[in-house]
Amino acid sequence: MMKPALSPSLKLNPRLGQWLTFGSDGTVTVRSGKVELGQGIRTALAQIVAHELDIDIGRIHMVSADTALSPNEGVTAGSLSVTDSGLALRQVCAQARRLYLKRAAEHLNVTVQHEARLQVYDGRISLPGSPVSTSYWALADPALLDVDADASVEPRPSPPLQVRRLDLHAKLMGRPSFLHDKSWPGLLHGVVIHPPSPQARLAQVDWQEAQHWPGVVTVVRNGSFLGLVAKTPYQARRAGDRLAARAQWHELPSLPDMHAMLDELKQGPLETTVVNHRSDPARTPARVRHAATYERPFLAHASIAPSCAVATYATDQPIQLEVWTHSQGVFNLRADLAILMGLSPEAVRVRHDDGAGCYGHNGADDVAADAALLARAVPGQPVRVQWSRADELACAPFGAAMCADLLAELDEQGRIVHWQHQVWSTGHSMRPGRSSVPVLRAAGLIDPPFAAQVAINMPLAVGGGAERNAVPLYEFASQEVISHRLLRMPLRTSSLRSLGAHLNVFAAESFMDELAERSGADPLQFRLRHLADERARFVLQRVAEFSGWKPSPPAEGQGMGMGVARYKNTGAWCAAVALVEAGAQLRVLRLWLVVDAGRLVSRDGAINQIEGGAIQTVSWVLKEQVRFDRTRVTSDSWDSYPILRFSEVPEVAVDLVERPDQPSLGVGEATHGPVAAAIANAVYAALGVRMRSMPINADTIARTALAA
């Protein structure tokens, strides 16, 4: 029999006491390395603990990730928080429960034969029929959990639970909830004057005069890093604007033609990797050969609230630098801050605090570096830095521009006998903490600057980057998947929600519709013809029934389209149907989504994540595109980088497949590929125009129709 496996997070942090502490005051302190980003993970993890220990969720104190206290679980990304941290806490609590029941049996003089009959109700431990009892709190002993995790202790069967989100009440009541809202005694406010373009260098600035402006405490210039610290946010912003107007920059036209990114991506230099190759020498001769190219532009994270951080610097303390941040990875950020500041990692403490959400590697890490550099100029005083909207849209890392070439061959029976998928992209990961050189924005500005790095793709075994979901979900006897990484980076790119899966599934599922048409088949039946994965078949058939699938237009100017994928080929299955209306403006009227995420921890939380991902995808597909000229990013406001408005949000219907006997799978990124493809396929059903490039709007539809 195969030995039960520990959660990957628990393998790296095996001591039970790292995760859990029982207090004599009737509380349980829980430490996870995963962070709350608005996705509800704090509530989901608390639910898991409450169920495993049989206590009320109100007794649980969830500690935000802190490099001084928490287990190191890397980065909160990839829809893995419930999969990894959730399983870790299930296993930790199951073993803790057993250890405390054994201690309770000794305390209550319960025989070994009766130990299994001990019951727990809200932390109170008793033997049925006995008048005496004890509790976790009465037995609280840190030494009891000073042991390594044992995977052989089986967690309890757990149905999905419904509890109120722990983080919503304060937000709904307008109470200070985010790092942006909080204050510290003696808090000062910093502003950084960012270079106006990627290759700009500070040529000249009269910063000495700024030292005497109202409220200014100090001005910091270090190479091309320029900022100041003031007493109030207003004084900081006003002085920052004045200083920016006096700064003279040397700029170079280093950016490619925005309208020719396909050429930029394909011309190299390139690193080429064969992701998957399988040939069938006996394959049936092809009757039809079909090829198409699909593209997406650079995308911004476009977080509603710009990034913020607070830092203090002390020269006479063991912890010299302390940073409060809404970063996705506090340990990774600590590693880069230590190198940037010339400190040992042990001299840096990074604490997570809630921010207003992010969708990957946005400006949260960069603004933390800004705050640290400014705080060093005013030792002992906390410095808060909040980026402006323009900073966030123009200076944070972007999601990579991508293109994919697909080619397929069909036999006489309309079956795909060969499939080729090639993807070109800049790298999708340049997070802190993964190299000996800090990748924080400020690292390339100080004197001497750290060498510029080029984004990488993470190994496919941990989800991949550009090649994520490029390997088809379908069964093809002969297939070839190749990834080409651009080894220069015209714009700084890093992880954006779903990474390469958005473009790759958009391409593959749009292509499947094109092939279905070439073979004269219904898109649903054509997919099922090539699909052996039973859970994929189930969600696809269920979404067709759920939506009342009709490949023909339901009304004039309307169309329905579908898409399906298993996120990362290892995560949740998602099938989507979109209904669009092509009038003066293209609108997505409704989305139907069927998702199989295995065992559900919180049904409501899963639906929230699915809806949020689907709505974001609609925004990406219809509206979003980073704009730039040959020197600067020009989309630095909501006018130049529009996102979906509330009035444009479609109705979203979600059907969750219940599989309590299967492992839990994340859902935050499962929708992005299938929904994108469903919209493009629906546009074709409505207008007869194949949309292979995003964003899809009235202008691009008109240009595509004229070029056809």
VOVEXKOL-374133 format. One record per residue (C-alpha): y negated, z, x negated. Coordinates in steps of 0.001 Angstrom, whole numbers. Example, Ala and Ser with C-alpha at 12.3 -4.5 7.8 and 13.67 -1.06 7.14 Angstrom:
# residues 2
        Y        Z        X
     4500     7800   -12300
     1060     7140   -13670
//
This chain:
# residues 708
        Y        Z        X
        0        0        0
    -3442     -938    -1296
    -5537     2061    -2307
    -8711     2437     -188
   -11800     1230    -2027
   -15027     3108    -2552
   -18305     1553    -1518
   -19879     -321    -4464
   -22792     2124    -4289
   -20436     5090    -4461
   -18604     3665    -7465
   -21900     3707    -9361
   -22972     7127    -8002
   -19686     8961    -7381
   -20858    12606    -7195
   -21001    13803    -3583
   -23914    16114    -4335
   -26052    13109    -5296
   -25997    12046    -1665
   -25804    15182      422
   -27003    18810      497
   -26325    21391     3215
   -29128    23907     3663
   -28758    27481     4848
   -31549    26720     7343
   -29285    24494     9440
   -30324    21162     7983
   -28664    18451     5950
   -30635    16592     3309
   -29468    13013     2823
   -30420    10878     -149
   -29847     7139     -104
   -31050     4597    -2621
   -31828     2125      177
   -35317     2164     1628
   -36939     1809     5017
   -38730    -1534     5296
   -39188    -1490     9059
   -35592    -2623     9583
   -34474      767    10914
   -32116     1626     8058
   -33265     5264     7940
   -32094     5705    11532
   -28851     3782    11008
   -27867     5878     7994
   -28792     9110     9779
   -26571     8048    12697
   -23654     7537    10329
   -24133    10993     8803
   -24532    12660    12201
   -21325    11138    13496
   -19211    11816    10409
   -20327    15462    10143
   -20514    16052    13904
   -24091    17314    13878
   -27203    16536    15854
   -29299    13848    14231
   -32322    16149    14452
   -30805    18319    11702
   -30888    15484     9185
   -33677    15113     6655
   -33650    11627     5138
   -35224    11513     1671
   -36959     8275      728
   -35665     6719    -2482
   -36971     8592    -5513
   -35949     7951    -9124
   -35896    11727    -9714
   -33613    12544    -6766
   -31744     9597    -5288
   -28612     7667    -6216
   -29456     4347    -7815
   -28462     1671    -5302
   -30503    -1110    -6838
   -32598    -3129    -4428
   -32738    -2960     -633
   -32003    -6631      -58
   -29381    -9138      982
   -28546    -7482     4337
   -26360    -4996     2440
   -27811    -1599     3326
   -25317     -715     6064
   -22513    -2508     4226
   -23043     -598      963
   -25067     2557     1594
   -23698     3001     5103
   -20116     2866     3860
   -20996     5152      940
   -22389     7793     3305
   -19428     7454     5657
   -17095     8152     2744
   -19257    10954     1310
   -19543    12702     4671
   -15877    12294     5499
   -14926    14020     2235
   -17663    16657     2636
   -16403    17439     6136
   -12865    17915     4803
   -14060    20162     1964
   -16074    22335     4342
   -13224    22566     6833
   -10952    23743     4032
   -13541    26353     3000
   -13951    27360     6653
   -10203    27831     7004
   -10274    30248     4063
   -13296    32057     5488
   -11743    32390     8951
    -8271    33254     7633
    -6801    30201     9341
    -3300    29286     8229
    -2569    25912     6662
     -677    24959     9808
    -3744    25587    11988
    -6348    24152     9616
    -6026    20707    11207
    -7004    22227    14588
   -10424    23340    13394
   -13207    21745    15409
   -16825    20977    14574
   -19600    20910    17128
   -23145    20397    15808
   -22117    21939    12497
   -20408    24986    14027
   -16764    25256    12887
   -14237    27086    15025
   -10582    27278    16010
    -9968    26732    19738
    -9164    30021    21399
   -10552    32109    18538
   -13704    34238    19063
   -14891    33823    15441
   -16587    30813    13905
   -18630    29726    10941
   -20791    26697    10133
   -21780    24266     7428
   -24945    26303     6944
   -23178    29653     6567
   -20860    28116     3988
   -23560    26048     2234
   -22677    25833    -1436
   -23883    23012    -3745
   -20867    23597    -5998
   -18585    22488    -3170
   -19981    18945    -3395
   -20071    18831    -7182
   -17028    16560    -7181
   -16397    12826    -7356
   -15814    10757    -4258
   -12241    10169    -3129
   -11702     6963    -1126
    -8428     8274      315
   -10326    10521     2753
   -10518     8394     5877
   -13847     8305     7789
   -13792     8911    11524
   -13542     5990    13965
   -17104     5405    15056
   -18412     3534    18093
   -21981     2147    18009
   -24414     4963    18750
   -27728     4821    20570
   -30497     7094    19332
   -34240     6752    19097
   -35613     5234    15916
   -36718     8079    13672
   -39759     6196    12400
   -41248     4718    15570
   -42817     7650    17400
   -45501     8303    14809
   -46278     4588    14548
   -46529     4156    18302
   -48780     7213    18554
   -51089     5840    15873
   -50376     8579    13362
   -50614     7838     9636
   -47184     6403     8848
   -47595     4106     5897
   -48459     4665     2287
   -51640     2709     3045
   -52785     5503     5403
   -52177     8543     3230
   -54486    10556     1043
   -54235    12807    -2019
   -56686    15452    -3259
   -59211    13766    -5524
   -57972    10290    -4632
   -59817     7432    -6308
   -59713     3782    -5325
   -58995      822    -7555
   -59573    -2917    -7308
   -58144    -5628    -9549
   -59940    -8936    -9977
   -57064   -11393   -10089
   -57273   -14645   -12046
   -58194   -17476    -9633
   -55274   -19691   -10683
   -51814   -19307   -12297
   -52901   -20298   -15821
   -56448   -18878   -15744
   -57580   -16664   -18629
   -60628   -14397   -18628
   -63238   -15987   -20874
   -66187   -13646   -20408
   -67425   -10792   -18221
   -70268    -8305   -18533
   -68193    -5290   -17545
   -70362    -2667   -19265
   -73083    -3088   -16631
   -70542    -2431   -13862
   -69952     1067   -15261
   -73300     2075   -13773
   -72898      613   -10275
   -72810     3040    -7298
   -69536     4967    -7097
   -67877     3270   -10070
   -65888     5742   -12195
   -64664     3295   -14829
   -64025     -383   -15527
   -60796    -1534   -17165
   -60503    -4752   -19140
   -57325    -5454   -21068
   -57017    -9113   -22020
   -57241   -10990   -18717
   -56468    -7874   -16695
   -59734    -6800   -15080
   -60255    -3971   -12608
   -62278     -921   -11766
   -61932     2523   -10231
   -64438     3912    -7735
   -64872     6954    -5530
   -64430     5261    -2127
   -62638     2141     -843
   -65977      594      172
   -67522     1198    -3233
   -64425     -184    -4959
   -64378    -3362    -2883
   -68135    -3939    -3117
   -68171    -3393    -6882
   -65039    -5512    -7260
   -66718    -8431    -5485
   -69769    -8132    -7747
   -67608    -7968   -10872
   -65537   -10966    -9731
   -68749   -12996    -9272
   -69697   -12271   -12905
   -66294   -13084   -14399
   -65896   -16446   -16087
   -62405   -17887   -16267
   -60867   -20683   -18284
   -58654   -22654   -15878
   -56170   -25467   -16376
   -54902   -28014   -13819
   -51308   -26823   -14225
   -49946   -27393   -10725
   -48011   -30455    -9501
   -48974   -32698    -6596
   -48231   -30608    -3503
   -47125   -33746    -1642
   -44664   -34801    -4357
   -42617   -31628    -4817
   -39357   -33524    -4401
   -40151   -35481    -7565
   -41255   -32297    -9350
   -37980   -30560    -8496
   -35771   -33460    -9538
   -37517   -34492   -12745
   -36627   -31324   -14583
   -36012   -29854   -17041
   -32976   -28668   -15132
   -30055   -26305   -15501
   -27149   -27823   -13569
   -24216   -25796   -12263
   -21146   -27043   -10425
   -20800   -24431    -7703
   -17703   -25782    -6023
   -15520   -28824    -6637
   -12349   -29840    -4857
   -10983   -33365    -4820
    -8266   -34957    -2736
    -6899   -38036    -4523
    -4944   -38991    -1401
    -7897   -38833      980
    -8199   -41454     3688
   -10507   -44372     2853
   -13976   -43912     4294
   -15190   -45961     7223
   -18737   -44562     7208
   -20795   -43273     4298
   -23945   -41329     5201
   -26610   -39609     3076
   -29804   -37672     3741
   -32371   -35517     1903
   -33853   -32268     3270
   -36861   -30312     2005
   -38793   -27114     2445
   -42144   -26153      846
   -43090   -22997    -1016
   -43319   -20127     1480
   -45386   -16936     1317
   -44057   -13564     2378
   -47135   -13235     4593
   -46662    -9520     5203
   -49019    -8373     7944
   -50319    -5517     5752
   -51213    -6309     2132
   -49380    -4403     -599
   -50494     -923    -1660
   -49587     1689    -4289
   -50819     5031    -5622
   -50370     6157    -9234
   -51225     9162   -11373
   -51133     9282   -15164
   -50883    12469   -17201
   -50769    12754   -20989
   -49607    16380   -21094
   -46642    16311   -18674
   -42971    15320   -19067
   -43545    12856   -16231
   -46492    10872   -17549
   -46600     8236   -14824
   -45877     8890   -11154
   -46053     6040    -8654
   -45807     5931    -4858
   -44772     2497    -3641
   -43154      530     -830
   -41103    -1451    -3365
   -37594    -2539    -2407
   -36188    -1137    -5650
   -37678     2022    -7163
   -35298     2162   -10136
   -35889    -1495   -10997
   -39645     -985   -10768
   -39421     2108   -12981
   -37719       70   -15716
   -40507    -2532   -15808
   -43307       21   -15532
   -41877     1924   -18489
   -41942    -1208   -20672
   -45378    -2256   -19433
   -46887     1182   -20114
   -45017     1863   -23364
   -43156     4867   -21925
   -39556     5953   -21739
   -37964     5548   -18285
   -37568     9338   -18134
   -41366     9672   -18334
   -41825     7541   -15202
   -41118     8674   -11653
   -41228     6160    -8813
   -41149     7325    -5197
   -40713     5146    -2158
   -43018     5577      805
   -43092     3452     3929
   -45074      239     3871
   -45730    -2176     6705
   -42641    -4250     6021
   -41776    -7015     3598
   -39391    -9952     3512
   -38199    -9853      -63
   -40047    -9578    -3368
   -43671    -9567    -2228
   -46646    -7949    -3986
   -45405    -4341    -3724
   -44178    -4158    -7335
   -47227    -5965    -8722
   -49731    -3693    -7014
   -47832     -676    -8386
   -48413    -2035   -11903
   -52103    -2533   -11087
   -52376     1078    -9941
   -50559     2348   -13054
   -52868      484   -15459
   -55982     1730   -13677
   -54641     5306   -13420
   -54176     5416   -17181
   -57967     5088   -17507
   -58564     8250   -15404
   -55807    10708   -16464
   -54875    13365   -13937
   -56436    11657   -10919
   -54509     9633    -8325
   -55613     6023    -7968
   -54906     3965    -4873
   -54905      154    -5032
   -54561    -2046    -1967
   -54536    -5781    -2323
   -56713    -7972     -135
   -55327   -10591     2238
   -56245   -13303     -297
   -54476   -11355    -3066
   -51322   -11079     -982
   -51197   -14738       64
   -52152   -16236    -3301
   -50894   -13785    -5941
   -47552   -12424    -4727
   -44348   -14284    -5669
   -43464   -17143    -3318
   -40237   -18303    -1781
   -39027   -21327    -3754
   -39667   -24928    -2778
   -36305   -26659    -2351
   -34657   -29954    -1575
   -31049   -30887     -902
   -29240   -34234    -1009
   -26197   -34455     1250
   -23603   -37200     1311
   -20484   -37495     3444
   -17739   -39990     4168
   -16047   -40357     7572
   -12621   -41867     8219
   -11537   -44006    11185
   -10882   -40906    13297
   -14391   -39590    12742
   -13303   -36820    10390
   -15208   -35921     7232
   -13030   -36803     4237
   -15589   -36089     1518
   -18687   -33871     1368
   -21287   -33547    -1357
   -24204   -31096    -1363
   -26728   -31033    -4226
   -29656   -28611    -4193
   -32766   -28596    -6405
   -34970   -25531    -6596
   -36857   -23158    -8792
   -34997   -19863    -9265
   -34918   -17333    -6437
   -34967   -14047    -8319
   -37553   -12575   -10642
   -37346    -8962    -9570
   -38271    -6138   -11952
   -35646    -4279   -13939
   -33353    -7165   -14745
   -34525    -8156   -18222
   -36081    -6679   -21344
   -39425    -8269   -20432
   -41413    -6931   -17458
   -41983    -9581   -14787
   -44865    -7761   -13082
   -47950    -9934   -12602
   -50092    -7748   -14857
   -47581    -8068   -17712
   -48762   -11600   -18441
   -52455   -10646   -18327
   -52782    -7712   -20723
   -53370    -8149   -24447
   -50970    -8961   -25976
   -49314   -10538   -22935
   -45602   -10320   -22309
   -43882   -13719   -22344
   -43785   -15512   -19013
   -40341   -15536   -17439
   -38681   -18167   -15256
   -36946   -17134   -12042
   -33147   -17126   -12113
   -30435   -17473    -9496
   -28215   -14450    -9070
   -24454   -15094    -9492
   -22739   -16497    -6416
   -20403   -13484    -6451
   -23366   -11318    -5371
   -24789   -13873    -2963
   -26334   -16491    -5234
   -29854   -17865    -5061
   -30611   -21554    -4590
   -26913   -22210    -3947
   -26572   -19514    -1268
   -24678   -21074     1662
   -24521   -24460      -70
   -20721   -24193       -3
   -19843   -25429     3495
   -18390   -23228     6183
   -16234   -26160     7229
   -12873   -27320     5854
   -13156   -30527     3818
   -10290   -31677     1601
   -12735   -33178     -879
   -16080   -31549    -1597
   -18606   -31071    -4368
   -21480   -28587    -4453
   -23985   -28733    -7318
   -27085   -26609    -7968
   -29999   -27721   -10164
   -32458   -25009   -11273
   -35892   -26100   -12423
   -36576   -24464   -15790
   -40324   -24436   -15357
   -42146   -22594   -12620
   -45376   -24200   -11362
   -45794   -21254    -8981
   -44211   -17830    -9460
   -41145   -17595    -7248
   -38791   -14779    -6407
   -36653   -13480    -3574
   -37749   -14399      -59
   -35632   -13441     2934
   -32308   -15364     2965
   -33094   -17107     -360
   -31460   -20562     -506
   -29505   -20065     2726
   -32517   -21100     4812
   -32734   -24606     3346
   -29009   -25078     2699
   -27912   -24242     6242
   -30863   -26217     7657
   -29621   -29198     5646
   -25897   -28823     6314
   -26222   -28170    10032
   -28787   -30946    10530
   -26439   -33257     8624
   -23512   -32261    10832
   -25518   -33428    13848
   -26251   -36729    12131
   -22568   -37197    11300
   -21569   -36293    14856
   -23843   -39045    16099
   -22400   -41541    13613
   -18887   -40697    14846
   -19876   -40771    18522
   -18961   -37109    19078
   -20630   -34178    20798
   -22209   -31935    18097
   -20232   -28916    19325
   -16874   -30675    19339
   -17598   -32342    15997
   -18175   -28942    14396
   -15058   -27437    15942
   -13072   -30423    14632
   -13836   -29298    11065
   -13911   -25532    11534
   -10861   -23389    10759
   -12637   -19997    10541
   -11693   -18293    13827
   -14708   -15981    13919
   -17015   -18935    13288
   -15309   -20908    16073
   -15672   -17930    18382
   -19439   -17473    17927
   -19989   -21229    18195
   -18038   -21592    21434
   -19602   -18430    22812
   -23178   -19580    22112
   -22426   -22885    23831
   -21279   -21005    26929
   -24099   -18455    26635
   -26803   -21132    26486
   -25314   -23619    28926
   -25117   -26116    26058
   -26099   -29686    26925
   -26403   -32266    24155
   -28469   -34452    26481
   -32125   -33458    27133
   -32401   -30886    29961
   -35840   -32254    30968
   -38400   -34813    29862
   -39758   -33912    26433
   -37226   -31129    25953
   -34141   -30894    23766
   -31383   -28487    22778
   -29909   -28167    19305
   -27403   -25914    17587
   -26549   -24471    14196
   -23941   -22075    12817
   -23255   -20320     9521
   -21712   -17261     7965
   -24474   -15723     5885
   -23619   -15914     2162
   -20109   -16957     3315
   -19287   -13228     3180
   -21682   -11685     5721
   -22326   -11921     9448
   -21519   -15009    11483
   -24399   -16423    13520
   -24468   -19333    15961
   -27773   -20462    17442
   -28964   -22794    20169
   -32658   -23685    20474
   -34544   -25198    23387
   -37750   -26979    22345
   -40507   -28751    24204
   -42450   -31520    22519
   -45831   -31816    24185
   -49243   -31836    22532
   -47729   -29192    20242
   -44086   -28545    19475
   -42898   -25274    20977
   -39628   -23396    20806
   -39129   -22161    24354
   -35920   -20200    23974
   -33270   -19186    21449
   -29718   -18099    22198
   -27966   -16244    19384
   -24393   -15022    19087
   -23757   -12787    16075
   -20545   -11245    14762
   -21468    -8434    12364
   -18220    -6495    12514
   -18476    -2792    13330
   -21895    -1991    14819
   -23661     1179    13746
   -26642      717    16063
   -26503    -2035    18659
   -30213    -1775    19398
   -31094    -1816    15696
   -28940    -4903    15131
   -30594    -6750    18017
   -34041    -5867    16660
   -33140    -7291    13262
   -31650   -10457    14738
   -34658   -11069    16975
   -37069   -10434    14107
   -35263   -12818    11779
   -35119   -15524    14430
   -38828   -15261    15248
   -39745   -15364    11562
   -37631   -18496    11200
   -39515   -20175    14034
   -42735   -19428    12146
   -41337   -20837     8896
   -40042   -23988    10572
   -43090   -24801    12706
   -46053   -23550    10687
   -45700   -22141     7196
   -46457   -23898     3913
   -48127   -22691      729
   -50956   -25106      -56
   -52420   -25792    -3474
   -54450   -28317    -5416
   -53796   -29170    -9045
   -55311   -25848   -10187
   -55283   -23171    -7464
   -53378   -21908    -4456
   -55659   -22704    -1508
   -53742   -21062     1377
   -55195   -17569      941
   -56128   -16679     4542
   -54548   -16747     7991
   -56574   -19905     8697
   -55073   -21782     5750
   -51653   -20098     5999
   -51038   -19741     9740
   -48064   -17811    11088
   -46578   -17675    14578
   -48807   -16020    17170
   -47525   -13636    19841
   -48313   -16264    22484
   -45957   -18684    20694
   -42945   -16372    20407
   -39947   -17834    22252
   -37646   -15909    24533
   -34749   -14696    22386
   -31376   -13858    23932
   -28877   -12071    21676
   -25162   -11606    22271
   -23434    -9279    19803
   -19701    -9612    19265
   -17979    -6209    19227
   -15486    -5782    16369
   -15153    -2006    15752
   -12042    -2512    13614
   -13887    -4687    11076
   -16298    -3717     8250
   -20002    -3554     9109
   -22045    -6575     8020
   -25815    -6884     7687
   -27746    -9012    10180
   -31305    -9181     8843
   -30926   -12627     7262
   -28088   -14190     9236
   -30342   -16151    11606
   -32626   -18006     9212
   -30420   -21021     8484
   -28810   -21553    11904
   -32106   -21201    13798
   -33900   -23641    11465
   -31184   -26244    11994
   -31037   -25639    15737
   -34774   -26327    16038
   -34585   -29546    14006
   -31592   -30756    16006
   -33369   -29902    19252
   -36401   -31955    18170
   -34115   -34960    17697
   -32603   -34416    21146
   -36106   -34308    22641
   -37776   -37143    20698
   -35130   -39119    18827
   -36813   -38315    15488
   -34752   -36775    12670
   -36771   -34015    11017
   -35559   -33406     7482
   -38652   -31670     6085
   -40395   -28455     7070
   -42766   -27469     8528
   -41973   -29405    11691
   -45170   -29937    13689
   -46985   -32708    15549
   -48358   -34243    12349
   -45048   -34312    10491
   -43214   -35622    13564
   -45723   -38467    13855
   -45485   -39321    10159
   -41676   -39233    10262
   -41547   -41435    13368
   -43873   -44004    11794
   -41835   -44063     8574
   -38512   -44519    10378
//
